[in-house]
Amino acid sequence: MDSRDADRKVLAAMRAHGADLNKPAHTIHYLYFKTIDAANTASDELRASGFEKLRVHRAPTKSLWKRLFGPHKFSCIAETHAVPEESAVFATTDRLNALAANLDGEYDGWEASIEK
């Protein structure tokens, strides 16, 4: 599924739950990287562009083997408040996909609060 389809599914789910997509929603974005340095670089770039409550840490895994011996992934979780209008969502997703790709990482999508 491409990012546009994923974005549209999240927006449809928000609408189905009664969200007013004209109101700013608390939005959380998830990015994953192979190194802590890449995750910290992403965090710095996102903070400089207005994202809030940035957290960088080793990403959880269900595998005890991977927890002990790796390989490890590092997450960068970024929060903001934004109006979930389709073109703005697409622009943010494109930007975060590019940021992750530039740092050899992966953008894993977003979630948002339901504002009525």
Residue pairs with C-beta under 8 A, 6 or more apart in sequence:
1 9
3 90
3 93
3 94
3 97
3 107
3 109
4 90
4 93
6 93
6 109
7 86
7 89
7 90
7 93
7 110
8 86
10 89
10 109
10 110
10 111
10 112
11 21
11 84
11 86
11 89
14 21
14 25
14 84
14 112
14 114
15 21
17 114
18 114
18 116
19 25
19 84
19 112
19 114
19 115
19 116
20 115
20 116
21 83
21 84
21 85
22 83
22 85
23 83
23 115
23 116
24 81
24 82
24 83
24 115
25 81
25 82
25 83
25 84
25 112
25 113
25 114
25 115
26 79
26 81
26 112
26 113
27 79
27 80
27 81
27 82
27 84
27 110
27 111
27 112
27 113
28 77
28 78
28 79
28 110
28 111
28 112
29 51
29 77
29 78
29 79
29 80
29 92
29 96
29 107
29 109
29 110
30 75
30 76
30 77
30 107
30 108
30 109
30 110
31 39
31 42
31 75
31 76
31 77
31 78
31 96
31 99
31 100
31 105
31 106
31 107
31 108
32 39
32 59
32 73
32 74
32 75
32 76
32 100
32 105
32 106
32 108
33 39
33 42
33 73
33 74
33 75
33 76
33 100
33 103
33 104
33 105
33 106
34 71
34 73
34 74
34 104
34 105
35 74
36 56
36 58
36 74
38 74
38 103
38 104
38 105
39 56
39 74
39 75
39 76
39 105
40 56
40 76
41 103
42 76
42 99
42 100
42 103
42 105
43 54
43 55
43 56
43 76
43 78
45 99
46 54
46 76
46 78
46 99
47 54
50 80
51 78
51 79
51 80
52 78
52 79
52 80
52 81
53 77
53 78
53 79
54 76
54 77
54 78
54 79
55 75
55 76
55 77
56 74
56 75
56 76
56 77
57 74
57 75
58 72
58 73
58 74
58 75
59 72
59 73
59 74
59 75
61 67
61 73
66 72
76 105
82 88
82 92
84 112
89 110
92 110
93 107
93 109
93 110
96 107
97 107
99 107
100 106
100 107
